[in-house]
């Protein structure tokens, strides 16, 4: 099926990914610009194309992207730089803070839950998004339920004070996290006063959990890939 003809089914998403790849390779657009056009985070479309996360886009967002690609001009030749000019490279150590971010281990529990042990196994450099954030931490991820978004051994970077937000990854706890705490690490699809609607990717599943039982929600704001 061809998304350019307005036909939207499962195979249309593969066609859309192909169109996006071709447009990006031809320098007609960027993943970042397409993500911003549909009001998503900068890496959203790249993850959609390369990791198939999410598996599908809303029809409105898909149409917006197709319209942008079809109307995008051909890439112009890159301007020539003056002789001797070179862009300044910012050292990696300036992009992150001190090595003071605690990383906690997680063990597999039942029903896809994990047990987080709040005794730091190591400290790593703090990313800029968590600079100055009191109580920020990371979790070594285990299990396969969130592949491909997270692989076993990745570190989830957690901001404990941001409010819940749709289409963001979260860590849910029964009680304020301390010692050994049971947790759920999933994508937050939606929520209301009574329940959270969550998503995992492997196998794909959407389900609800009670907000009374899982009262504490911490936002995942990034990750460090497994070393």
Helices and strands as residue ranges (DSSP letters): G 3-5, H 10-25, H 31-37, H 44-50, H 59-71, G 92-94, E 96-108, G 110-112, E 114-127, G 128-130, E 137-140, E 155-159, E 168-173, E 180-191, E 195-201, E 204-210, E 216-224
